[in-house]
Amino acid sequence: MALYVGTNYHPHDWTPERWKKDIALMKEAGFQVVRLGHLCWDSYEPQDGVYNFQWFDEVMDGFYETGIKVFLDVSVRPAPVWVHKLCPGCDIFTPGGNRQAAVTRYMEDVDDPDYQFYALRFAREMVRHYKDHPAMMAFGLCNEQGAGFISYSDAACKRFQVWLKEKYKDIDSLNKAWNTQRWSRRLNSFEDVVLPCNETSKGAPEAYLEMRRFFGDGVLKFMIKLKDVVEQEAPGMMHSSNHVSEGDTLGFDYLKGCREFVDYPGVGFYPDLDPEDEDPFIYALMINEHRLAELNKPMWCIEFQTGNFGCYAGKAGILRMYALLCLAYRTQMVLAWTWRSMLGGEEQFFFGLVDHDGTCGRKYHEFAQIASDYHVLEEYGFPYLPQPEIALAYCYENLPVYEYGTYYYRTPYKRQIMDAFKVFHYRNLDCNFVDLRNMSGNYKILVIPGHAIMTEEMARNVRNFVKEGGIAIMTAYSAKVNENNSVFDTFQPGLLSDVFGLRVAGFERTMVHPPAKGEKTPMKNLCVRKCVTEGTEDGRGTQQVICEVSYWELLELSAAQAYACYEEEDGSCAVSVNRYGKGKAYYTSAETSEPLLDWLYGQIAEEEGISPGIDAPEGVVVRKISEEETLYVNTTSKVKEVMLEQPGKGVLKGESFTERLVLAPFDGELIVCK
């Protein structure tokens, strides 16, 4: 199957003479794909209903004549000035109700019906115009949907009221779900509902979660409408998008709706320019995996970082390393962001492959090498599409739950997901991000880190997974609140205490008071030791691990057994295990901790005969692409020596290897053994 390398290009910034030069340079670099069309709606429709595609026809023809395929974004954001004039309801309003001028991108409420009229009308015109152009490869469902701002407008509030009425049917049901008897907030009609944020404070946790669901659903429904336009007007044409579902200010529930709008999963891959700065590097890979979900299709990195704000480039070889690493993470396409450094606008010092003066920088040549490597590697088992045995539970709704309750949930949800993800990244194991409401894969291990919200549907699926022979690992902070963001009045973990065979009977933490702004929460090193190991002389194992935590729960075991205990804390249970049906359910009393989770996974893998991963030097990512093909990527600035299981040939350098492979800093190789 083909692999694709290319770039993002903004022809509306340049002259026709420059287009020809740039297209020739892309061809010389070996690029097969270019992404066009994003962020420039008013270049195609400068006035209401007045379309100008003639200039862009010339661009499309130029790429076709050179043999470069076009990924064409349907650019319905940011909205032109004339759209804001015609659709004042799409403007962003502060929690205090003050209208904000659209001074930067993504300052439109995509759920506004008037905005949608003009956006979808333009989308239909653009798709119709270019669907049959011979340069076309795929359409993009606009740029970074989910990024932007919540609009606290009167119009949004009225839509929220309608949305709630459709969901709850009668006001008594809403009052019950929102616990409005607390602090005298009973509602007599749906018209009494307000958006639960103003310039002074936030409302109740139940209403806040519901509001975030509402705005997220607005983004998701608009993306589905945009997808429908593309598929109706251009049936069979591939499409993708680089949405931002986990946006801090808006976002949407991607795993809930991805099957309804995703053709090929897409992402903006922004790992930063120093892979030894762990967090942004791991976060980018984690987002990549999240977007793949359970779709069983390869990733398209529609944007692939080449520079940064105020930073020209990372060390030589880093971009190539990232591109090879993306292949290990199921990628088929990487498109550089961006081609040429912009002269104006907010991103004028975000540096691309070509410098401000139009000269090709060293990153251009590095991306040409990436194109050459991908051309060689597409003859082998790429794109890599494994069937992971490990599922990592993730839910967008935990973000607002944690955001509201920071005085209790003091370890951010994303931090916990990253710590869980690191376990499998460093073990060179593939995992799928799954929605507990709708898992479809066949997994051996289900990890549930800090999953505060637990609905009946989620709990039923976890229960069935374990009952049918699966192994579940849940960490502290999980199953605390129901679908309304109300705390369970039954044993915790809520709805699942029988599956895990325990009751959470309280908790300890290193800081009693809620941390002040900027105050760092102290951590405590706890030694966890395995309690019982079959076959040992004294019935106690010797395996132990030190984990650094700030929160740990007190477990009252019923059907469960203590699997590991703290050497401190009076020997209390650190990890429990309960046999339920044909499977096992493990619970860690501490918040999600990479060392603890890594240790526990290693123990379970050994006991259950599950793959522990692929052993490799620190910083070397390995994937078995097929029985004969193994990909090695050195993500560090140091030379790494890898011992090979059998002799083979490196396809990128053409060298044969017998016992060991030496990887230069930021280097990679595919070893084929035959």
N, C-alpha and C positions, 0 to 999 in steps of 0.2 A: 504494500500500500504506500502511497506517496507521502512524503514529508514536505512541509512548506516553510520557506523562509522569505521574509519580505520586510516591509516597513509601513509606517503611517505617513501620509503625505497630504499637504494642504495647498492644493493648486491655487485657491483663491488668494493666497498670499503673494503669488509670484506671476511673472509675465509669461506669455506663450513661448518666448525664446528660452526662458529658464526651464519651462516644462520639458522641452526637447532635451536639454542638457541633463536634467535630473533623470529622465527616463533612460537615457543612454547609460548613465552611471549605475542605475539600478540593474540594468541588463548586464553590465560589465561585472557587477558583484555577484551575479548568479541568482538574483531574486526572482521568485516565481509569482509572488503575490504582492499587491499593494492595497492598503486600506485607504479609501477615499470617502469624502462626503460628510464627515462628522463635524459638528459644531458650526455649521454655516447655512442654516435654513434660509436666511434672507438673501443668500447669494443665488438661490434658485427661485425664491418667491419674494422679491423685494417689496411688493405691495400685495394687498389682499386680492387673491385670484389672478395675479399677473405673474406668469411663470417665465423664467429665462433659463432654459437648459442648453442653449446653443453653445455657450462658452465651454460647458462641461462635456458636451458631445465631442469637442476637439480633444479634450483630455482623455476621454475614454478611447477614442480612436487611436491616439498616440500609444497607449498601453497595449491595445490589441495588435497594432502593427509590429510591436516589439516582442510580442509573445508573453507579456506579463498579465496575469489574471487579476481581476478587480474584486475585492471585498468591499461592497458599497453600503455604507451606513445610511440608514433612513433617518435623517437628522431632524428630529422633532423637538430637540432641546439643544441649546437654550432657545426659548421662543423669541422671535423678532420683536422689536419695539412696537410695530403696528399690531401685533397680536395682543400685547398687554393693553394697548389703547382700546381695542375692541372687546377685550375680555377682562375687565377689572377684577372679576371674581377669581382669576387665576393668580393674582398677585399674592405675595407672601405677607402675612400679618403676624405681628408679634403676639405673645400671650396677652398683652394689654390691649390688643385690637388696633394697633397702629400699622398702617400700610407701609411696606418697605419698597422703595424703588428698586427695579431690577438692575442693580449696578454691576452685578457679576453673573456668572452662569448659574443655571439650575435654580433660578428664583421664580419658579412657576409651580403651581399646585396642579399636578398632572391629573388629579381626580376631578377637576373642574370640567363640567360638561361642555361649556363654550370653548374652552381651550382644546378639548378633545375633538370637537367638530373641525377646527382648523388644522390641527395636527394630523388627524387621520385622513382628512381631505388631501393634504400635501403628500402624505405617505402614499396614498393611492395613486396620485399623479406621478410621483417619482418612480414607483415600482412599475407602473404601466409603461413609462417612457424607456426604462432601461432593462426590463426583464429579458428581452430578446437580443440585447447587445452581445456580440460575440466575445467581448472581454469579460463578461460577467462570470463570477465564480459563486458568490453568495451575497446575501443581504445581511446587514447588521440591524438589529432592533434598537437603534439609537445608541447613544453613548452614556454609559454609567447611570442607567436607570436605578433609582434608589438613593443616589446621592442628592443632596439638596436640603430642604428645610421643611419643617412642619408649619402649615399655615393655620393660624388660629382665627380665621375669618368667620363672620356670621354665616356665610354660605357653607363653609365646612362644618360648622356646628349643626346646621339644619340637616346636612347629609348624614352626620353622625346620629342624629335623632332617628332618622328614617332607617338607618342601618341597624340600630338597636331594636327598633320596633319589629323589623323583619326577623331578627334573631330571637327576641324574647316574647313576642306576641302581645303580652299584657304587662302592665306596669308593676303588678305585684311580683312577677317573676324577676324583673330587673331589680326591684328593691331587695329581694331576698339575695340575689347573686352579689349585689354590691354592699350588703350589710348597711343599708342606709339608716337603720335605727341608731347606728353609732353617730354621736355628735349631731343628732337632730337634722338628718339630711334626707328624710323621706321625700320621694317624688310622687306627685299626684298625677302627672301625665308625662309622656315622652318629651313634650315641649318644655318641661322643667329642666331637662338635661342641659348642662353646659360642658364645654371642653375643660377638663379638670386641671388646668394650669392657668395661672395668671402671673402678673408681674410680682406678686407677693409670695405665692406659695404654690405647691402641688396639692391636689386633692387626695382622696383615699387611694390605696394601692389597687383596689379592684377596678375603679374607674380609670386609673392611669394605664393599667395593662390593656383595658378594653380600647382606650383611645389609640394606643400604639398599634393594636391589631387593626383598627379601622383605617388608619393612615397607611399601614403596610398593605392591607388589602386593596386600597385604592391604587397603589403603584402596581401591584400584581395584576389586577384586572386590566389596567391600561396596557401592560405588556402583552397580555393575552389578546387584547383587541388589535394591537399593532401586529402581532404574529398572525392573526386571522387575515388582516389586510394583505400581508406578504404572501400567505399561502393561497388566498383566493385569487390574487392577481398574477402570481407566478408559481403555479403548482409544480412541485418537484424541485424547486430551487432551494439549495441549502441556505440555512440562516443560523446566526449566533448572536451573542451580545456580551459585552463586558460589564454587566450590571454590578451594582455595589449594594448587595442585599444586606450586608452587616453594617451599613452606615451608622455613625454615631448619632446623627441628628434625624435621620429618617429611616431608610432601610425597609426590608420586607421579608416575609417568611419564605425564603427560597425553596427549602426542602418540601414545604407544603404544596407549592404550586409549580415546581420545575417541570414536571411531566406534562403540564398543560401548555408550556410555551417554548421549551428548549428543544432545538434540533441538535446542534452540536454545542456542548457546554463551552462557555467562553469566560475569559478572565483578563484583567489587567495584572500582569506579573511584575510586582514591584518589591523585590527583596532587599533593596538598598544596594550600595556599592561596596560594602565590606561584609563578606559572608562570615567573618569571624566575630561580627557583632550579631550575636545569636538570635535575638528576638525578632527583628524584622525579616531575617532570612527564614526562620522557622515559620513565622506567621504567613509569609507569602506562599510557602509550600502547603501549609494547612488550608489556606483559602483555595488553593488549586484543588486539593482533595475534596473540600466541601462542595465546590462547583461540580465535580464529577458525579457526586451523589451515587445513585445506583443506576445511572443511565446507560452504562456499558458502551459508551462512546468516547473517543479520544478528546483531549483538551485542545482548544484553540486559544493560544495566548495572543489575543487580539492587540494588546499593548504589552511590550516587553521592555523593561527599563534599560535605558542607555546612559542616562546622566541623572542629575538631580538638581533641585533648586540651589544654585550657587556652587555646585560641584560638577566639574567638567567630566570626570571619569574616575572609575576605580582603577585598581592595578591592572596591568596588561594581562589578558587571559581570563578575566573574571566573567565577561559577557559570554565567551565561548563555554566556560565551565557551566554557567547558568543554563545555557541552551542544551548542553548534554545532560545536565541534571533534570531538566524538564522532561527529557525522554524517559528517564527513570520514573517520572511521575505522570506517565500516560499522555504525553503531549504529542500532537501532530503538526502544529503550526506555531511559529513565533514571528511576530511582526514588531519591529523596533519602534519604540516611542522615544524619539521621533526621527524623521529623516533630517530635517534641517532645523537648527536652533532658531526659534522665532525672534523676529526683530522687535515686535511690539506685543502688547497684551500682558496678562498676568503671568504667563509662562515664558517671558522673554529670556530668562536666565535658567531655563531648564534645557540642558545641552543635549543635542542630538548627534546623529552620525556625521552630519555635515555642519561645519562651523558657520557662524553668523555671516562671514564674508563669502560663503559659498564654496569654501575649500574642504575637500574630504579629509576628516581627521583620522586618527589611528583607529577609532571605533568603526569607521566605515570598512577598513581593511579586516578588522576582526570579525565583523558581520559577514564579510565575503567568505572568510574561512568557515564560519558557521554554515553558510549555504553550501559550501563544498563538502563539509562533513555530513550534512543531512543528505546530500545527493548520494554519497557512498552508503550511508546507513539505511536508506530506504529500501535497499536490496535485501535487507535482513528482516528480523521480526518486529519491525516498528510499523505503526505505533503499538507500543506495549499495552496490552489490555488483559491484565490478570483477573482472576476471580478470587478476591481476598477472602480469607477465613476469619478476619477480624472486622467487627463493626464498632464504630465509635459514635455513640448517640449524641446528637446536637439538636438544640431547639432554639430558634430565634427568640421565642417568647421569654426565654430565661434572661435575655439582655435587659428588657424593661423591668423584669422582676428584681434582678440584682441592682439595677440603676436606682430603683425606688428605695430599696431596703439596704442601702450601703452601711447603715449602722449595725446591721446583722451580717449581711453577706459582705465581709470585708476583703475577701480575695476575689477579684473580678472574675466573671464567668469566662471571658476570653483567655485569661491567664490559666485557668484550670483546664480548658480545652487544649491549650498549647502544651501544658505539661503532660497531658495524656498522649497527645500526638507525638511528642518527642520520644516517648518510649519506643514507638514503632519506627519512627524515622531512624533512630540510632541503631535499632536492631535490624535495619534493612528489611522491614516487613511492610507489605501493602495493607492498607485498611480502607474501608468505605465509611464515609459519614452517612449516618442513617437517621431517619425520622421515626421515633418510636411509635408514631401514629400509623406508619405505613412502611414497614420493612418488607423487602421483597427478596433479598439475597439469602443464600444458604450459608450461615456462619457458624463457627465453633465457639467464638468468643464475642461477647457483647460488653463493651465498656461504657459505663454510664457515669461520667464525671460531673459532679456538682449540679445535677439536673434538678433544680429546685422545684419546677412545676411538674405535676404528675396528674394527668387526666385518667379517667376510667379506661379510655381507649389505649393510652400508652401502657397503663398497668396491665391490661389484659394481654397485650402483645409481649411484654416482658415475662409475664407469668407463663404464657404458652411456650415461649422460647426456652425457658428453663425446664418446664415440664416435659418438653419433647427431647431433652438431652443436651441443651446448650449450657454454656458456662457464662454467667453474668457476673460482672464486677462493678459494684456501685460504690461511690465515694461519699463522704460526708457532705452535708449541704443538700443532699438529694431528697426528693419527694417530701418537701416541706409544705407546699401549698397546692391547692386544687386548681382547676381550670379558671377559677375566678380570682386567683391570687389571695385566697383566704387560707389561713393555716388549718391543717387537718385537726379535727377533734378526736381522731382515732390514733392508735399507735403509729409512730413513725418508724421506718419510712412509709409514708401514707399510701394506702391501698396495696402495699407490698410487704407488710411486716411478717406475714405468714410465709411468703416466698423466701425471705432472708432469715426468718426464724429468730427475730429479735425485736426489741423495743429500744428506741433512742431515749435514754432516761436523763438527758441533760447534756451539758457540754462544758468544756474549759477553754479559756483562751489566754493568750499572753498579755493582753491589754484589756482591762475591765471597761474603761471609758471609751466611747467612740473617738477615733483619732481625729484631732483637729486638722484643718487644712494644712497640708505639707508635712504633717507629723508621720513619721515612719513607724509602722507596726513592728514591734520586736518579734523575732522568731526564736523558737526553742528547738534545740536538737534532741530528738527522742530516739532511743535505740529500740528497734523492733526485732524481736527474736521469735522464730518459729516455735510454737509450743509443743506440738506432737508430731513425730515423724515415725511412721510404721517401720519396724525393722531396726531401729536404733536400740542400743543396749539399755539405756535408762529411760527410753520413751520421750526424750527431749532432743530436738534437733540442735545443730550448731549454727545453722544459717541465720544471719542477722543483717540488718541494714540500719543506717542512720538516716533519719529524715528530718528536715527542717520545716516546722509548721507553726502556725499561730492559732489554730483552732482544731480541737479534737473532741469527739463526742463520747459520752459514756454509754456503753452498750449493755443492755440487760438481755442476756441470752435466754431463749426458750428452747426451740428445736435446734438452733444453731450451736456449733462448737467453736471454741476459741482456736483459731488457726495460728495466730501470732499474738504475742503480748508485748507490752511495754516493759522494759527492765525497770524504768522509773514508774511513777504514777501507780504505785502499789500493785504492779503486775497486771493492770487492767487490760482488757481485750483491745488489741490494735486492729486485728483482722479476724472476722468471723467467717465460717463457712456453713452452709446448710444444704443438705441433700433435699431436693424438691423434685418429685417425679423422677425422670431419668437424668436430670441435670443437677448442677450445683450453683448456688448463689453466694458470692463473696461480698462482704461489706467492709470497707476500710473506715475506721472511726475518725481518721484524720482527713482534712481537706485534701483535694487532689494534689499529690506530691509525686513528681517524676521518679525520685529514687525509690520510694515505697512501691509505686505502681510497677516500676521496672523489675524490682525484686520479686514482687508477687507474680507477675507474668512469667518470669523465669522459673519460679517454683511450679506453677501450674503447668507450664509447657513440659517440664521434665516428668511430672506425675502423670499427665494425660497423653503423652506422646504427640504433642503439638509442636510444630516448628518453632524453635527458639529464635529464629532469624538467621542471618548470614554474618558470620564473624569477619570483621575487617578492621584494619587500623583506624584509629580515631579520625573522623573527618572524611573517610572514604565511603561513598554511597555505592552499594552493589545491588544489581538486579539480575536475576536469571531470566533473560528474555525468552529463552527456549532451552531445550535440553543441551544444545550445543553452544548457545550464545550467552555470554555474561558481560554486562556493562559495568565498568568501573569508572567512578568520577571522584577525583580528589578535590574537595571543596576548600582546602586549606592552602596557606602560603608556604608550606613545607613539603619537601620531597617525601613521598610515601612508598613503602615497599610492601607489596601484596603477595602472599604465598598462593600459588595456583594449585587447584586440585588435580589438574591434568594439563599437559602441554596444549598449546593453541597458537593461533596467529592473530595479531592485532590488525584489524581491517583499516584503521585510520592511518597507521604508520607503515603497515606492510611488514612488520617485524614478527619473527617467530619467538615464542617464549616457552620455556620448559618448566621451571620450578617457580619462578617469581616474576612479577611485573613491577617495574619501577615507574612511578608516576611523578612527573614534575609538578610543581605548584600549579593548581587550577587546571590540571590536565585530565584527560579521560581517554578511555579506549574500550572498544568492543572486542573481546577475545572469543574467537570461534574455534571450537575443538571438534575435530573430525577424525 
